[in-house]
């Protein structure tokens, strides 16, 4: 964004406005054009899907009804008419011969075979001329065909020959019948025994593909759109191009069409096609519709040409009007720019023309005049402030020098403590010797300001030195315990965090109970943070007092200031330093139980944080 702004700064406002108006006009027109094209195409596609799905569903219903009617028409022939002694017409030699042979009641003699073949031929002649052949197959493997090609050898290569006998009617997609090599669709009808309803065979009806031509050939969609039938195993059952019938879709010239989704737009060989299908519940076949998109959107070219004309007219208008319009807007800005250049040269006597109204540029000119007046006043005021600040800085430096001169020399303090330690050793007063030694170590630690952060182990060692002094002061009753795990000793934290908190506990818990108190230090991790707790069993705090301390801590952390510790301000200073170092989610949390004690929780990040001196 900054690079673009810097690039635009190279050009004048007039040029940017002209280019901007033209760009906005281009974008608006093309957006409208693309939107119109998109929604028109979407509406056209939706219409196609509605029409094509309705047509394919109707074709599916016709095919399903045709197969079911054909299967039903064979039931009487397969079962044989029931005999009636009062009706001499029911004594045909072929009556019940199919059931008798399949049930094993009669043998397949040449005469019986001729009876069955003749029965099949008469059925074909009287019912369906599109039947290529009828084949009867027993569960034992015997085969009789209406075309006289009976026997296993003639039909062993048929796709239905090896299929298990099933109780449902099946349809085998387009294949070449044997031995005539004619493309057919086979309808497999299970044959049940009329005695025990067990499957005793199947009737195979081989149908010529002319039936599909009669049903689907009259259904058109668009000029070159067409319907075709695809089986569940991706075999093309029927296609207007007869050369594609009976082969797999993936092996055909139309393999680029993916009939996987009911409604889909596909781009093939630089042309968009719309495809849809419905699937039959009876055969599981798909009747698919395919049509080029441009045939379904004949009005699209007209709309596109109209939009182009509108674009050209609009751009011509913009090119003529925009320069005149921008000149009216830019001229006042140019005048204001010249006056600002005069101010830059130091001329504060300039004044912009101002005409009352709602025009922003006139308001800007009025503001410019006010700015010049205020600028002259500020120059005088700043000059006086500079003199005053210089005086204050000199006084602060004098006060700082005086404060440094009044500080105790650390070397003098350490030398004095070492002398007291030596005297205590010579006089054999071990408590004084130990206390002075701890006091010297305490001051050495606090006097070193070279690091903002130290590890927790150093803080605990410093705290141990401080607590040993407290133990000497309260020899009998005071107790302190450290339960910090060694794995946390290398965690970094702000220097002098623990000792002020423990000192606060000594002041309000230990001293008030004449040393009869306990201070416990522990630590545990909370995900990526370390929680250190300082617990005492002192008198606790009143709710108002606890609230006051918490407010001090929040105020100091918010201001980012450190003030001299007094009473609770020691805790507030520690909290402020932690917040300044690690962020507002870290610092101190106080929990107090009146009459039972206080818990101070310290939250710091476990990971190493670089100090100012390390960066």
Secondary structure, DSSP 8 states (H G I E B T S, - for coil): -HHHHHHHTTS-HHHHHHHHHHHHHHHHHHHHHHHHHHHHHHHHHHHHHHHHHHHHHHHHHHHHHHHHHHHHHTHHHHH-----TT-GGG--TTTTHHHHHHTTSS---HHHHHHHHHHHHHHHHHT-TTEEEEEEEETTS-EEETTS--SHHHHTTSTTTTS---SS-EEEEEEE-TTT--EEEEEEEEEE-TTT--EEEEEEEEEETHHHHHHHTT--BTTTBEEEEE-TTSBEEE-SSGGGTTSBGGGSTTTT--TTSSEEEEEETTEEEEEEEEE-TTT--EEEEEEEHHHH-TTHHHHHHHHHHHHHHHHHHHHHHHHHHHHHHHHHHHHHHHHHHHHHTT-TT-------SS-HHHHHHHHHHHHHHHHHHHHHHHHHHHHHHHHHHHHHHHHHHHHHHHS--HHHHHHHHHHHHHHHHHTT-HHHHHHHHHHHHHHHHHH--S-SEEEHHHHHHHHHHHHHHHHHHSTTT-EEEEE--GGGTT-EEESSSHHHHHHHHIIIIIGGGTT--EEEEEEEEETTEEEEEEEE-S----HHHHHHHHHHHHHHHHHT------TTHHHHHHHHHHHHHH-TT-EEEEEEETTTEEEEEEEEESS----TTT-
